Amino acid sequence: MSFKVAFIGAGSIGFTRGLLRDLLAVPEFHNVQVAFTDINQHNLDMVTELCQRDIRENGLAIEIQATTDRREALKDAKYILCTIRVGGLEAFATDVDIPLKYGVDQCVGDTLCAGGIMYGQRGISEMLRICQDIREVASPDVLLLNYANPMAMMTWACNKYGGVRTIGLCHGVQHGHKQIAEVFGLKKKEVDIICAGINHQTWYVQIRHNGKDLTGGLLEAFENNPEFTRTEKVRIDMLRRFGYYSTESNGHLSEYVPWYRKRASEIHDWIDMGSWINGETGGYLRVCTEGRNWFETDFPNWMKDKAFVYASEKRSEEHGSYIIEGLETGRVYRGHFNLVNNGVISNLPNDAIIEAPGYVDGNGISMPHVGDLPLGPAAVCNVSISVQRLAVEAAVHGDDKLLRQAFMMDPLVGAVCNPKEIWQMVDEMLVAQEAWLPQYGTAIAEAKQRLAAGNLVPTRNYEGAARLKMKTVEEMQHDREAANKNAGEADKGKDRASVNS
């Protein structure tokens, strides 16, 4: 069995190496063609060298085609895995730091809120160019598996405007599933769930064990768990008030809604500093930057460490390899996928990208009808969908008025800022990210004029309510195992424990 799989953004060590291991753990895939492409030659070289070593140590004859020529990598590809971060860590820093001047305190900033909206503007612009290349040179039956955030916005743009069949993939459902089993004292495989909504706001609307519905007892179970009552305060409060548990981590969820991060004096009431993903200001930016610095410095030692083992028991919970396996071998796989709604969730808009249960086999990808979400969770999702729709259309058309409206409608931005502050914040972010926003040429020129003219809304030098210092490489050397884990994991929030008592 042979076909071509291309990785776009292959210089991302966390995703690329793990996804390749998952794929090549499938016995039938030991003769597939693999192509890596990235805009950064140095990162591409390091990841390729490491992955090629893994392939060799597992006794396979695959030679990775590594190139900065994206079209060459995509040529004849049947499956494409996308893990790009347009603008890299440089642009990401502005997603976090500029909103802080206006009091908008984000933990991550890659899905919604000011950072997520701007991340989408950069990403969608590039994704549409990627889609053009895919249409022109990839296999006619190509499937794009998108891991890049903001997941819903990127997948929405690819399906509506890119002309490429695209499915968005995330690991949030799996983690919440594990937590739910834990609070009931069960193993994950013993608990069956139905989880539905939108990416990072997906809701466990049904929880069963041996045919018994456990959904109604979930709040009490979480409230009696000493760990999660410290680390997941926002999620438990949302469960308390909306009746259902949300997939996303404490820090992520806190920036999607208007209630938990709008007052600096109250942020510490809702977060935990034991792990960045529990709510640390700019936490994801910090760990990503630390991980990149560590990998670049410590890379020679990675080549000396043991290779990844390509075996079924070593596969991660990332959906990508299982989807490809199901489509190619006919084995049935059940997961949660991000696709155009088209009536799957009947009280969310048909054009939105929803996350819901799906099945994969030799016949394709099937999404069963879920029906209505409970009214409260549906309302939360619909607010976010409105922001996503505005942001997608703004990015596609370079319309800064729609972009500003997306900021206005964002729950946390709207809770913290007035319209004048929002307008000025957008001006600052457009100018700061000019290099990655070709569609906004006229709007950026006008923003520069306004910022230079003076009479600006006052801002402040604010690092956030819960910002931690970036670790140096020297500091990370004291715990190489932890540094390696951070740099090498696609999911940098996998370990969410608290170190506080």
DOMI-724826 format. One record per residue (C-alpha): residue in one letter; x, y, z. Coordinates in nm, 3 decimals. Layout:
code,X,Y,Z
A,X,Y,Z
...
end
This chain:
code,X,Y,Z
M,0.000,0.000,0.000
S,0.158,0.326,-0.111
F,0.039,0.684,-0.124
K,0.192,1.021,-0.045
V,0.151,1.212,0.280
A,0.276,1.571,0.300
F,0.341,1.770,0.617
I,0.309,2.150,0.589
G,0.482,2.330,0.875
A,0.703,2.026,0.927
G,0.954,2.233,1.125
S,0.713,2.198,1.418
I,0.890,1.929,1.619
G,0.600,1.866,1.856
F,0.349,1.773,1.588
T,0.559,1.637,1.303
R,0.758,1.368,1.480
G,0.460,1.237,1.676
L,0.219,1.234,1.383
L,0.475,1.054,1.167
R,0.520,0.791,1.441
D,0.143,0.743,1.458
L,0.119,0.700,1.081
L,0.409,0.460,1.043
A,0.287,0.245,1.333
V,0.026,0.113,1.088
P,0.182,-0.199,0.927
E,0.021,-0.136,0.588
F,0.183,0.209,0.571
H,0.548,0.101,0.577
N,0.589,0.190,0.208
V,0.415,0.528,0.200
Q,0.583,0.836,0.057
V,0.651,1.116,0.307
A,0.719,1.481,0.222
F,0.810,1.760,0.467
T,0.790,2.130,0.384
D,0.851,2.442,0.590
I,0.954,2.801,0.522
N,1.240,2.772,0.775
Q,1.522,2.564,0.630
H,1.700,2.527,0.965
N,1.394,2.394,1.148
L,1.310,2.169,0.855
D,1.660,2.023,0.850
M,1.659,1.942,1.222
V,1.317,1.775,1.224
T,1.390,1.583,0.905
E,1.721,1.452,1.041
L,1.553,1.339,1.362
C,1.256,1.176,1.188
Q,1.478,1.008,0.929
R,1.681,0.860,1.216
D,1.356,0.727,1.370
I,1.256,0.571,1.037
R,1.595,0.406,0.995
E,1.599,0.269,1.352
N,1.256,0.111,1.290
G,1.391,-0.076,0.989
L,1.192,0.112,0.724
A,1.326,0.221,0.385
I,1.124,0.544,0.356
E,1.328,0.847,0.250
I,1.170,1.177,0.356
Q,1.136,1.431,0.078
A,1.225,1.755,0.260
T,1.194,2.084,0.073
T,1.110,2.450,0.121
D,0.931,2.431,-0.216
R,0.577,2.374,-0.097
R,0.436,2.280,-0.435
E,0.702,2.014,-0.478
A,0.610,1.862,-0.142
L,0.239,1.873,-0.222
K,0.273,1.721,-0.569
D,0.053,1.409,-0.594
A,-0.011,1.404,-0.216
K,-0.326,1.217,-0.112
Y,-0.318,1.332,0.252
I,-0.185,1.663,0.379
L,-0.128,1.741,0.746
C,-0.106,2.112,0.825
T,0.053,2.243,1.146
I,0.152,2.596,1.042
R,0.183,2.899,1.272
V,0.196,3.199,1.041
G,0.422,3.468,1.183
G,0.580,3.224,1.424
L,0.657,3.325,1.780
E,0.732,3.684,1.676
A,0.374,3.748,1.566
F,0.239,3.537,1.853
A,0.406,3.772,2.103
T,0.210,4.067,1.961
D,-0.113,3.865,1.987
V,-0.056,3.854,2.364
D,0.132,4.174,2.445
I,-0.065,4.439,2.254
P,-0.405,4.340,2.402
L,-0.249,4.354,2.749
K,-0.198,4.729,2.699
Y,-0.577,4.752,2.685
G,-0.639,4.518,2.979
V,-0.720,4.206,2.772
D,-0.541,3.927,2.960
Q,-0.517,3.601,2.762
C,-0.374,3.266,2.862
V,-0.331,3.136,2.507
G,-0.473,3.367,2.242
D,-0.493,3.120,1.953
T,-0.863,3.042,1.916
L,-1.083,3.340,2.001
C,-1.030,3.676,2.176
A,-0.796,3.939,2.030
G,-0.505,3.701,1.977
G,-0.709,3.427,1.816
I,-0.881,3.669,1.577
M,-0.549,3.812,1.457
Y,-0.393,3.467,1.437
G,-0.679,3.380,1.206
Q,-0.613,3.683,0.986
R,-0.254,3.571,0.930
G,-0.337,3.202,0.895
I,-0.635,3.227,0.661
S,-0.447,3.447,0.418
E,-0.173,3.184,0.388
M,-0.409,2.886,0.399
L,-0.591,3.009,0.090
R,-0.260,3.018,-0.095
I,-0.185,2.667,0.031
C,-0.527,2.554,-0.091
Q,-0.453,2.693,-0.436
D,-0.132,2.490,-0.449
I,-0.319,2.181,-0.332
R,-0.585,2.219,-0.601
E,-0.321,2.258,-0.868
V,-0.066,1.988,-0.783
A,-0.200,1.741,-0.523
S,-0.399,1.424,-0.590
P,-0.757,1.493,-0.708
D,-0.900,1.305,-0.407
V,-0.676,1.485,-0.157
L,-0.784,1.532,0.207
L,-0.643,1.818,0.413
L,-0.610,1.734,0.784
N,-0.578,2.068,0.960
Y,-0.418,2.093,1.303
A,-0.352,2.467,1.280
N,-0.535,2.713,1.502
P,-0.766,2.894,1.514
M,-0.913,2.556,1.421
A,-1.268,2.657,1.336
M,-1.173,2.971,1.141
M,-0.901,2.799,0.939
T,-1.117,2.498,0.857
W,-1.411,2.726,0.770
A,-1.200,2.927,0.523
C,-1.053,2.616,0.357
N,-1.392,2.456,0.301
K,-1.578,2.770,0.193
Y,-1.312,2.958,-0.001
G,-1.018,2.721,-0.046
G,-1.192,2.458,-0.255
V,-1.019,2.178,-0.064
R,-1.194,1.909,0.139
T,-1.072,1.987,0.490
I,-1.126,1.832,0.832
G,-1.005,1.999,1.152
L,-0.849,1.785,1.425
C,-0.796,1.856,1.795
H,-0.722,1.657,2.112
G,-0.945,1.848,2.357
V,-1.228,1.593,2.365
Q,-0.993,1.310,2.462
H,-0.851,1.498,2.763
G,-1.187,1.596,2.907
H,-1.308,1.240,2.854
K,-1.017,1.118,3.068
Q,-1.096,1.370,3.342
I,-1.461,1.264,3.352
A,-1.366,0.900,3.391
E,-1.120,0.994,3.667
V,-1.373,1.183,3.881
F,-1.601,0.878,3.869
G,-1.314,0.644,3.957
L,-1.333,0.471,3.618
K,-1.103,0.407,3.326
K,-1.153,0.613,3.014
K,-1.243,0.309,2.805
E,-1.526,0.229,3.048
V,-1.700,0.563,2.990
D,-1.888,0.637,2.667
I,-1.948,0.999,2.572
I,-2.127,1.212,2.320
C,-1.948,1.545,2.289
A,-2.073,1.818,2.056
G,-2.035,2.190,1.995
I,-1.755,2.388,1.833
N,-1.381,2.342,1.869
H,-1.266,2.432,2.221
Q,-1.629,2.479,2.324
T,-1.749,2.123,2.282
W,-1.982,1.990,2.550
Y,-2.015,1.642,2.701
V,-2.390,1.618,2.654
Q,-2.410,1.246,2.735
I,-2.193,1.035,2.965
R,-2.266,0.664,3.015
H,-2.114,0.373,3.204
N,-2.259,0.025,3.152
G,-2.573,0.183,3.008
K,-2.623,0.416,3.306
D,-2.635,0.790,3.238
L,-2.382,0.971,3.461
T,-2.433,1.322,3.321
G,-2.648,1.445,3.609
G,-2.391,1.347,3.871
L,-2.093,1.511,3.703
L,-2.092,1.840,3.898
E,-2.089,1.664,4.234
A,-1.811,1.434,4.114
F,-1.593,1.727,4.008
E,-1.669,1.925,4.324
N,-1.546,1.629,4.529
N,-1.217,1.599,4.339
P,-0.941,1.781,4.532
E,-0.717,1.827,4.227
F,-0.969,1.957,3.976
T,-1.132,2.194,4.225
R,-0.796,2.375,4.221
T,-0.699,2.342,3.856
E,-1.032,2.358,3.669
K,-1.227,2.627,3.854
V,-1.360,2.794,3.539
R,-1.472,2.466,3.384
I,-1.644,2.356,3.703
D,-1.818,2.692,3.735
M,-1.938,2.667,3.374
L,-2.061,2.315,3.451
R,-2.240,2.453,3.756
R,-2.414,2.730,3.562
F,-2.471,2.569,3.220
G,-2.520,2.208,3.322
Y,-2.255,2.049,3.101
Y,-1.876,2.012,3.109
S,-1.671,2.183,2.838
T,-1.376,2.024,2.662
E,-1.133,2.307,2.694
S,-0.879,2.365,2.968
N,-0.925,2.617,3.244
G,-0.697,2.879,3.089
H,-0.836,2.841,2.739
L,-1.201,2.848,2.844
S,-1.149,3.153,3.064
E,-1.059,3.367,2.759
Y,-1.356,3.259,2.545
V,-1.627,3.393,2.775
P,-1.671,3.737,2.938
W,-1.681,3.651,3.306
Y,-1.348,3.519,3.440
R,-1.067,3.742,3.310
K,-1.227,4.085,3.276
R,-1.101,4.220,3.612
A,-0.733,4.181,3.693
S,-0.810,4.165,4.063
E,-1.030,3.858,4.014
I,-0.823,3.651,3.768
H,-0.637,3.465,4.043
D,-0.971,3.359,4.189
W,-1.025,3.143,3.880
I,-0.684,3.014,3.778
D,-0.405,2.796,3.915
M,-0.037,2.861,3.855
G,0.077,2.500,3.884
S,0.057,2.457,3.507
W,0.043,2.723,3.237
I,-0.275,2.581,3.088
N,-0.464,2.643,3.411
G,-0.466,3.016,3.335
E,-0.120,3.175,3.332
T,-0.106,3.504,3.139
G,0.064,3.436,2.807
G,0.136,3.083,2.926
Y,0.128,2.916,2.587
L,0.358,3.177,2.437
R,0.606,3.113,2.718
V,0.615,2.733,2.686
C,0.629,2.746,2.305
T,0.919,2.989,2.317
E,1.099,2.783,2.578
G,1.041,2.468,2.376
R,1.178,2.618,2.056
N,1.485,2.763,2.233
W,1.551,2.430,2.403
F,1.516,2.217,2.089
E,1.749,2.437,1.888
T,2.010,2.429,2.166
D,1.977,2.066,2.270
F,1.920,1.913,1.925
P,2.254,1.723,1.912
N,2.150,1.536,2.228
W,1.812,1.447,2.074
M,1.999,1.265,1.801
K,2.177,1.060,2.069
D,1.856,0.973,2.256
K,1.658,0.660,2.175
A,1.454,0.670,1.857
F,1.075,0.666,1.860
V,0.932,0.314,1.836
Y,0.673,0.268,1.561
A,0.425,0.039,1.737
S,0.050,0.041,1.795
E,0.090,0.082,2.170
K,0.303,0.395,2.114
R,0.045,0.579,1.902
S,-0.094,0.901,2.044
E,-0.461,1.000,2.064
E,-0.427,1.242,1.771
H,-0.695,1.155,1.517
G,-0.496,1.201,1.195
S,-0.333,0.861,1.152
Y,-0.652,0.678,1.252
I,-0.852,0.867,0.990
I,-0.601,0.776,0.719
E,-0.597,0.416,0.844
G,-0.976,0.395,0.833
L,-1.000,0.538,0.484
E,-0.721,0.318,0.345
T,-0.780,-0.014,0.524
G,-1.153,0.001,0.598
R,-1.103,-0.038,0.974
V,-1.367,0.158,1.163
Y,-1.253,0.454,1.370
R,-1.471,0.670,1.593
G,-1.348,1.016,1.688
H,-1.454,1.379,1.714
F,-1.398,1.589,1.404
N,-1.434,1.952,1.293
L,-1.642,1.978,0.976
V,-1.905,2.204,0.821
N,-2.222,2.158,1.027
N,-2.478,2.097,0.752
G,-2.746,2.010,1.008
V,-2.545,1.776,1.232
I,-2.615,2.007,1.529
S,-2.955,2.146,1.447
N,-2.949,2.462,1.660
L,-2.608,2.583,1.538
P,-2.572,2.752,1.195
N,-2.532,2.518,0.899
D,-2.227,2.704,0.765
A,-2.036,2.691,1.094
I,-1.756,2.448,1.168
I,-1.879,2.218,1.442
E,-1.701,1.950,1.643
A,-1.901,1.631,1.688
P,-1.872,1.251,1.684
G,-1.779,1.095,1.352
Y,-1.694,0.757,1.203
V,-1.433,0.668,0.943
D,-1.406,0.352,0.731
G,-1.348,0.260,0.370
N,-1.666,0.442,0.271
G,-1.542,0.778,0.399
I,-1.612,1.007,0.695
S,-1.965,1.002,0.837
M,-2.109,1.244,1.091
P,-2.425,1.119,1.267
H,-2.705,1.362,1.343
V,-2.666,1.503,1.696
G,-2.977,1.721,1.711
D,-3.011,2.022,1.938
L,-2.747,2.119,2.190
P,-2.892,2.223,2.528
L,-2.992,2.589,2.503
G,-2.723,2.728,2.733
P,-2.425,2.560,2.564
A,-2.575,2.643,2.224
A,-2.593,3.011,2.323
V,-2.227,3.012,2.426
C,-2.129,2.849,2.096
N,-2.341,3.085,1.888
V,-2.167,3.390,2.032
S,-1.829,3.246,1.932
I,-1.957,3.144,1.588
S,-2.061,3.505,1.523
V,-1.704,3.617,1.600
Q,-1.559,3.340,1.382
R,-1.780,3.427,1.085
L,-1.685,3.795,1.101
A,-1.317,3.707,1.137
V,-1.319,3.463,0.844
E,-1.489,3.710,0.611
A,-1.254,3.988,0.726
A,-0.947,3.774,0.654
V,-1.067,3.655,0.314
H,-1.166,4.001,0.191
G,-0.916,4.218,0.380
D,-1.208,4.406,0.534
D,-1.089,4.587,0.846
K,-1.440,4.699,0.935
L,-1.547,4.335,0.971
L,-1.226,4.271,1.166
R,-1.312,4.549,1.410
Q,-1.665,4.413,1.443
A,-1.522,4.072,1.527
F,-1.323,4.235,1.808
M,-1.635,4.419,1.926
M,-1.837,4.099,1.938
D,-1.566,3.895,2.110
P,-1.688,3.815,2.464
L,-1.372,3.900,2.659
V,-1.261,4.197,2.448
G,-1.611,4.343,2.474
A,-1.618,4.289,2.851
V,-1.290,4.477,2.900
C,-1.273,4.746,2.629
N,-1.489,5.027,2.494
P,-1.526,5.089,2.118
K,-1.251,5.352,2.096
E,-1.006,5.122,2.271
I,-1.100,4.836,2.041
W,-1.053,5.048,1.728
Q,-0.709,5.161,1.844
M,-0.607,4.809,1.951
V,-0.692,4.680,1.604
D,-0.487,4.961,1.449
E,-0.187,4.864,1.663
M,-0.218,4.495,1.584
L,-0.256,4.553,1.210
V,0.057,4.767,1.203
A,0.258,4.530,1.421
Q,0.166,4.232,1.199
E,0.195,4.406,0.862
A,0.448,4.152,0.731
W,0.192,3.871,0.752
L,-0.123,4.058,0.643
P,-0.092,4.130,0.269
Q,-0.469,4.161,0.231
Y,-0.480,4.466,0.461
G,-0.243,4.702,0.275
T,-0.478,5.001,0.260
A,-0.615,4.950,0.611
I,-0.263,4.927,0.756
A,-0.156,5.251,0.584
E,-0.459,5.428,0.730
A,-0.393,5.277,1.075
K,-0.036,5.409,1.067
Q,-0.166,5.758,0.994
R,-0.412,5.746,1.284
L,-0.150,5.620,1.528
A,0.097,5.887,1.417
A,-0.159,6.167,1.443
G,-0.177,6.151,1.822
N,-0.489,6.203,2.036
L,-0.468,5.835,2.128
V,-0.665,5.649,2.390
P,-0.437,5.603,2.695
T,-0.290,5.255,2.740
R,-0.074,5.104,3.012
N,0.244,4.907,3.054
Y,0.082,4.588,3.183
E,0.228,4.238,3.185
G,-0.092,4.069,3.302
A,-0.229,3.943,3.630
A,-0.045,3.610,3.619
R,0.266,3.637,3.402
L,0.569,3.419,3.469
K,0.927,3.482,3.362
M,1.054,3.298,3.054
K,1.304,3.027,3.146
T,1.652,3.049,3.002
V,1.817,2.752,2.836
E,2.050,2.735,3.135
E,1.755,2.708,3.372
M,1.592,2.439,3.160
Q,1.912,2.233,3.169
H,1.842,2.156,3.536
D,1.552,1.935,3.424
R,1.628,1.808,3.075
E,1.347,1.553,3.087
A,1.086,1.823,3.145
A,1.242,2.048,2.879
N,1.243,1.764,2.625
K,0.883,1.682,2.702
N,0.773,2.042,2.655
A,0.961,2.080,2.327
G,0.858,1.742,2.189
E,0.487,1.732,2.269
A,0.224,1.851,2.023
D,-0.011,1.896,2.318
K,0.180,2.117,2.559
G,-0.106,2.104,2.808
K,-0.119,1.727,2.844
D,-0.002,1.741,3.207
R,-0.236,1.981,3.383
A,-0.164,1.903,3.745
S,-0.124,2.168,4.009
V,0.187,2.204,4.219
N,0.005,2.420,4.470
S,-0.164,2.291,4.782
end
